[in-house]
Amino acid sequence: MVFVFLLGANGVRNLVGLPTYFVLAGIVVVSSVWVFLVVRPERYRWYRIPAPLYWFLGWAALSIIWSAYRFESVLGVFAQLATTAVAISLAFVLTWHELLRTLATALRYLIGLSLLFELWVSLFVREPLMPWWLEQPEGQTLKILFWSRDLLFSGGPIQGLVASSVLFGFLGLLGLIVFGIQLRATLVRPAVGWFWVGMAVLTLALTRSATVWVALVAVMLALGLALWARRLRADRRAPLYLTAGAMIAVAVALAIFARDALFGLLGKSSDMTGRAETWEKVWELVQQHPVVGWGWVSYWPTWVAPFEGLDTKAGLPVPSAHNAWLDVWFQLGIIGILVFAPLVVLTLWRVWFRAVDQPRRGPGPALPYATSALWPWLVIVALLVQSITESRILIESGWLLLVILAVKTRYDFELPALDTEPTKRPWRQVPIPRTDRG
């Protein structure tokens, strides 16, 4: 339920309206904390939560003092802490395999229901559909207001329940990762696995999001690097790291010097649908408070300065900087970047070694590689690529996934591996006795 709620937050808001959404959000947070207190995970230790997470949340809370929009900052910090509490609960209560299965189930619901929703609109409504609680504006309706644009039979871009082709496309990418991992690890029946892999590919094709396609390429390259690393001893991976560095350098060079040609191939403008203009306006504000920022708020409150009238797209105010790193700098200054970057980098480092190093239990021989150990690595790569053109990694499902991976890899990194490849189609594994060094 938690993954469905946060991954499909836009769809939930459109379905029930904002007041009910906030009530449901409160229920999700309270339920998660209650489950954590009831289960009382034996492996929980406060010091196993990554220190950069404390730093980031602490600095965000401290920014309320100098915030230019203090009330909105209080709300933003509260939402950040609430999402963090849910993520920590999931990280400690669920095993890696339970997380994989739960995430996959949520993505099946969201992708399947989104495609059915678009089919229903195209067959029965036969025109763009707005949320029921939103008043129809006079004159021409802005495209961004539509829940569905009735483009399924036109080949897209469809928006699904989440009312955004970019967000729905990213759900398709996450689905392709977790469904593919489950299929390869024989955690689902082949017919079921291939069906949902096909649904994820169909979602990618129908959303037609250029940024998601770029993220897909990055995920494929990341998978190739991980499989290559598994064939090498730990002390013989220098060529692999040099290759990865060269690939990153080429990607940066293409983004800087061949942006027009690159995005032309993807059918997009070189300014990435006006994002470059947004970045310029945000950068002007960054320069006014470069060290401590304007104050944390996560989603932009577009009714107060400096967000009010800062930038508009399709006639509506822009709710984020469309770049997570620039958004952190804008809201929390360079100090915010210095506390956020270690959280991301350390998480990336830990999921990498979890993906490429053979698991062990104590001093015995190494165990076989687990296909299921790859999904955290691929998900964090997808999140990082998305963070270049979206700020989702800072809010809702993006922050949830980042914190889950950060917390879970932090405390698992110090302990003997509990999870190798599970038996076929598990739900909860039988615990294996071991000595907890925590």
C-alpha positions in Angstrom: 0.0 0.0 0.0 2.8 2.4 0.9 4.5 2.0 -2.5 1.2 2.3 -4.4 0.4 5.5 -2.5 3.7 7.2 -2.9 4.6 6.0 -6.4 1.1 6.9 -7.6 0.7 10.1 -5.4 -0.5 12.2 -8.4 -3.1 9.6 -9.2 -4.3 9.4 -5.7 -4.7 13.2 -5.5 -6.6 13.2 -8.7 -8.8 10.4 -7.6 -9.8 11.6 -4.1 -8.9 15.3 -4.0 -6.4 17.1 -1.8 -8.1 17.1 1.6 -8.7 13.3 1.5 -5.2 12.8 0.1 -3.7 14.5 3.2 -5.8 12.3 5.5 -4.6 9.2 3.7 -1.0 10.4 3.9 -1.4 10.8 7.6 -2.8 7.2 7.9 0.1 5.8 5.9 2.7 7.6 8.1 1.0 6.5 11.4 0.5 3.0 10.2 4.1 2.7 9.1 5.4 3.9 12.5 2.9 1.7 14.3 4.1 -1.4 12.4 7.7 -0.5 13.2 7.0 -0.2 16.9 5.0 -3.5 17.0 7.6 -5.5 15.0 10.6 -3.9 16.8 13.2 -5.0 14.4 16.1 -6.7 16.2 18.6 -5.2 13.8 17.5 -1.6 14.4 20.2 0.7 15.8 20.0 4.4 15.5 23.7 4.6 14.5 22.9 2.3 11.5 21.0 5.1 9.9 23.5 6.9 7.5 25.0 10.0 9.1 24.4 12.2 6.0 20.7 11.5 6.3 20.8 13.1 9.8 22.9 16.0 8.4 20.5 16.7 5.5 17.3 16.5 7.6 18.9 18.6 10.4 20.1 21.3 8.0 16.6 21.4 6.3 15.0 21.8 9.8 17.5 24.5 10.8 16.7 26.4 7.6 13.3 27.3 9.0 15.1 29.9 11.1 16.2 32.0 8.0 13.5 30.8 5.6 11.9 33.5 3.4 8.7 31.5 3.7 8.8 30.1 7.2 5.3 28.6 7.4 5.8 26.7 4.1 9.2 25.6 5.3 7.6 24.0 8.4 5.2 22.1 6.3 8.0 21.0 3.9 10.3 19.8 6.7 7.3 17.9 8.3 6.6 16.2 5.0 10.2 15.3 4.6 10.4 13.8 8.1 7.2 11.9 7.6 8.4 10.3 4.3 11.7 9.5 6.0 9.9 7.8 8.8 8.0 5.6 6.4 11.1 4.7 4.5 13.1 3.8 7.6 10.2 1.6 8.8 10.2 -0.3 5.5 13.9 -0.6 5.4 14.1 -2.3 8.8 10.9 -4.3 8.8 11.2 -5.8 5.3 14.0 -8.0 3.9 15.6 -7.2 0.5 13.4 -9.9 -1.1 10.2 -8.6 0.5 11.1 -5.1 -0.7 11.6 -6.4 -4.2 8.3 -8.3 -4.2 6.3 -5.4 -2.6 7.7 -2.9 -5.0 7.0 -5.2 -8.0 3.4 -5.7 -6.8 2.8 -2.0 -6.5 4.2 -1.3 -9.9 2.0 -4.0 -11.4 -1.1 -2.3 -9.9 0.0 1.2 -11.1 1.0 0.2 -14.6 -1.9 -2.2 -15.2 -4.5 0.2 -13.8 -3.0 3.2 -15.7 -3.2 1.3 -19.0 -6.8 0.3 -18.3 -7.6 3.9 -17.3 -6.2 5.2 -20.6 -8.1 2.5 -22.5 -11.3 3.5 -20.7 -10.8 7.2 -21.5 -10.2 6.4 -25.2 -13.1 3.9 -25.5 -15.8 5.6 -23.5 -14.9 9.2 -22.7 -13.3 9.9 -26.1 -11.9 13.3 -25.0 -9.3 14.6 -22.6 -10.3 14.1 -19.0 -9.8 16.5 -16.1 -9.8 15.5 -12.4 -13.4 15.6 -11.1 -12.6 18.1 -8.4 -10.9 20.6 -10.7 -13.1 23.3 -12.2 -13.1 23.6 -15.9 -11.5 26.9 -16.8 -13.0 29.2 -19.3 -11.7 29.1 -22.8 -9.1 26.7 -23.9 -8.0 24.2 -21.2 -4.3 23.9 -20.5 -2.9 20.5 -21.5 -1.1 20.2 -18.2 -4.4 20.2 -16.3 -5.7 17.0 -18.0 -5.6 13.8 -16.1 -5.6 12.0 -19.4 -5.2 13.5 -22.8 -6.9 10.7 -24.7 -3.8 9.8 -26.7 -3.7 6.0 -26.3 -4.9 5.3 -29.9 -2.7 8.0 -31.2 0.4 6.4 -29.8 0.9 8.7 -26.9 2.3 10.3 -25.0 -0.1 8.8 -22.4 0.0 10.0 -18.8 -1.6 7.1 -16.9 -3.1 7.5 -13.4 -0.2 9.7 -12.4 -1.2 12.4 -14.9 2.3 12.8 -16.3 4.0 11.1 -19.2 7.4 11.6 -17.5 6.3 10.1 -14.2 4.4 7.2 -15.8 7.4 6.5 -18.0 9.6 6.3 -15.0 7.2 3.9 -13.4 7.6 1.8 -16.6 11.4 1.9 -16.2 11.2 0.8 -12.6 8.8 -1.9 -13.6 11.2 -3.1 -16.3 14.0 -3.3 -13.7 12.1 -5.2 -11.0 10.0 -7.4 -13.4 13.2 -8.3 -15.3 15.1 -9.2 -12.1 12.2 -11.3 -10.8 12.0 -13.1 -14.2 15.7 -13.8 -14.4 15.8 -15.0 -10.8 12.8 -17.3 -11.3 10.9 -15.5 -8.6 7.8 -15.5 -10.8 6.4 -17.9 -13.4 7.8 -17.2 -16.9 4.5 -16.4 -18.4 3.7 -13.9 -15.6 7.2 -12.4 -15.8 7.3 -11.9 -19.5 3.8 -10.4 -19.5 4.7 -7.7 -17.1 8.1 -7.1 -18.8 6.0 -6.5 -21.9 3.7 -4.1 -20.1 6.7 -2.1 -18.8 8.1 -1.9 -22.4 4.7 -0.9 -23.7 4.6 1.9 -21.0 8.0 3.2 -22.1 6.9 3.2 -25.7 3.6 5.0 -25.1 4.9 7.6 -22.7 7.6 8.7 -25.1 9.6 10.5 -22.5 13.1 11.4 -23.7 14.5 11.7 -20.2 13.2 8.2 -19.3 14.8 6.8 -22.5 18.1 8.4 -21.5 17.7 6.8 -18.0 17.0 3.4 -19.7 20.2 3.6 -21.6 22.1 4.5 -18.4 20.4 1.5 -16.6 21.4 -0.9 -19.4 25.0 0.4 -19.2 25.0 0.1 -15.4 23.8 -3.5 -15.7 26.6 -4.3 -18.2 29.2 -2.8 -15.8 27.8 -4.9 -12.9 27.9 -8.1 -14.8 31.4 -7.4 -16.0 32.5 -6.6 -12.5 31.1 -10.0 -11.3 33.6 -11.7 -13.7 36.6 -9.9 -12.2 38.4 -10.2 -8.9 38.0 -7.1 -6.7 41.7 -6.2 -7.2 41.4 -6.4 -11.0 38.6 -4.0 -11.7 40.7 -1.0 -12.7 39.9 -1.3 -16.4 36.2 -1.5 -15.5 36.4 1.7 -13.5 38.4 3.5 -16.2 35.7 2.4 -18.7 32.9 3.7 -16.5 34.8 7.0 -16.0 35.2 7.3 -19.8 31.5 6.6 -20.3 30.5 9.3 -17.9 32.9 11.8 -19.5 31.5 11.0 -23.0 27.9 11.5 -21.6 28.8 14.9 -20.1 30.5 15.9 -23.4 27.5 14.9 -25.4 25.2 16.8 -23.1 27.3 20.0 -23.4 28.5 20.0 -27.0 26.0 17.8 -28.9 22.8 18.6 -27.0 20.9 19.8 -30.1 21.7 16.7 -32.1 21.1 14.3 -29.2 17.7 15.7 -28.2 16.8 16.0 -31.9 17.2 12.3 -32.3 14.8 11.9 -29.4 12.3 14.4 -30.9 12.8 17.0 -28.2 14.1 20.5 -28.1 17.6 21.2 -26.9 16.4 23.1 -23.8 14.5 20.0 -22.6 11.0 21.5 -22.8 12.0 24.8 -21.3 14.0 23.4 -18.4 17.1 25.4 -19.4 15.1 28.6 -18.9 13.9 27.4 -15.5 17.5 26.6 -14.5 18.6 30.1 -15.4 15.9 31.8 -13.3 16.7 29.5 -10.3 20.4 30.2 -10.7 19.7 33.9 -10.3 18.1 33.2 -7.0 20.9 30.8 -5.9 23.4 33.6 -6.3 21.5 35.7 -3.8 21.8 33.2 -1.0 24.5 30.8 -2.2 25.7 29.5 1.2 22.6 28.7 3.2 19.8 29.0 0.6 16.3 30.4 0.8 14.9 27.7 3.2 13.8 24.1 2.7 10.3 23.6 1.3 10.5 20.5 -1.1 7.5 21.2 -3.4 7.6 24.8 -4.4 4.7 26.9 -2.8 4.0 28.9 -5.9 1.7 31.3 -4.0 4.6 33.0 -2.1 7.8 34.9 -3.1 10.2 34.1 -4.6 8.3 31.2 -6.3 5.3 33.3 -7.2 5.7 34.2 -10.9 9.2 32.8 -11.0 8.5 30.6 -14.0 5.5 29.3 -15.9 5.1 26.4 -18.3 2.0 25.9 -20.4 0.4 28.7 -18.4 0.9 27.2 -15.0 3.6 27.9 -12.3 6.5 25.5 -12.2 6.5 23.5 -9.0 10.3 22.6 -8.9 13.6 23.4 -10.4 13.5 20.3 -12.6 17.0 19.4 -11.3 17.4 18.0 -7.8 20.9 19.3 -7.3 20.0 22.8 -8.3 16.9 22.6 -6.1 18.9 21.6 -3.1 21.4 24.5 -3.7 18.5 26.9 -4.2 16.7 25.8 -1.0 19.7 24.8 1.3 22.7 26.5 -0.2 26.1 25.0 -0.9 26.0 23.5 2.6 22.9 21.6 1.5 24.8 20.2 -1.4 27.6 19.2 0.9 25.3 17.2 3.1 23.1 15.8 0.3 25.9 14.6 -2.0 27.4 12.2 0.6 24.0 10.6 1.2 23.7 9.9 -2.6 27.3 8.9 -3.2 27.6 6.6 -0.2 24.3 4.9 -1.2 25.6 4.5 -4.7 28.9 3.0 -3.5 27.2 0.5 -1.2 24.6 -0.7 -3.7 27.4 -1.1 -6.2 29.4 -3.4 -4.0 26.3 -5.3 -2.9 25.6 -5.9 -6.6 29.1 -7.0 -7.6 30.7 -8.7 -4.6 29.9 -12.3 -3.8 27.8 -12.7 -0.6 29.2 -14.4 2.4 27.9 -15.7 5.7 30.8 -15.5 8.2 34.2 -16.9 7.4 33.0 -19.6 5.1 33.3 -19.7 1.3 31.5 -17.2 -0.9 28.0 -17.9 -1.9 26.7 -17.8 -5.5 25.9 -14.4 -7.0 22.2 -13.4 -6.6 20.4 -11.9 -9.5 18.1 -10.1 -7.1 21.1 -8.2 -5.6 21.2 -6.1 -8.8 17.9 -4.3 -8.5 19.1 -1.7 -5.9 22.0 -0.7 -8.1 19.8 -0.3 -11.1 17.2 1.7 -9.3 19.7 4.1 -7.8 21.2 4.7 -11.2 17.7 5.4 -12.6 17.0 7.9 -9.8 20.3 9.7 -10.3 19.7 10.1 -14.0 16.2 11.4 -13.3 17.6 13.9 -10.8 19.3 15.8 -13.7 16.0 16.8 -15.2 13.5 16.3 -12.3 13.5 16.9 -8.6 11.5 13.8 -7.7 14.4 12.2 -5.8 13.8 14.9 -3.1 10.1 14.2 -2.6 7.5 11.4 -2.3 8.5 8.2 -4.1 12.0 9.4 -5.1 12.9 10.3 -1.5 11.3 7.1 -0.2 13.4 4.9 -2.5 16.6 6.8 -1.8 16.2 6.6 2.0 15.2 2.9 1.9 18.4 2.1 -0.1 20.6 4.4 2.0 19.4 2.9 5.3 19.2 -0.7 4.3 22.6 -0.8 2.6 24.1 1.1 5.6 23.2 -1.4 8.2 23.6 -4.5 5.9 27.1 -3.3 5.0 28.4 -4.1 8.5 26.6 -7.5 8.8 27.0 -10.9 7.2 24.7 -11.2 4.2 21.3 -12.6 5.0 19.9 -12.5 1.5 21.3 -14.5 -1.4 19.0 -15.9 -4.1 15.8 -16.9 -2.4 13.9 -20.1 -3.0 11.3 -19.9 -5.8 8.5 -17.3 -5.3 9.1 -16.5 -1.6 7.3 -14.1 0.6 9.2 -14.3 3.9 12.4 -16.2 4.3 13.2 -18.5 7.2 15.8 -16.6 9.3 19.2 -18.1 9.4 21.0 -18.0 12.7 24.0 -15.8 12.9 26.0 -13.5 15.2 24.8 -9.9 15.0 27.9 -7.7 15.4 25.6 -4.7 16.0 
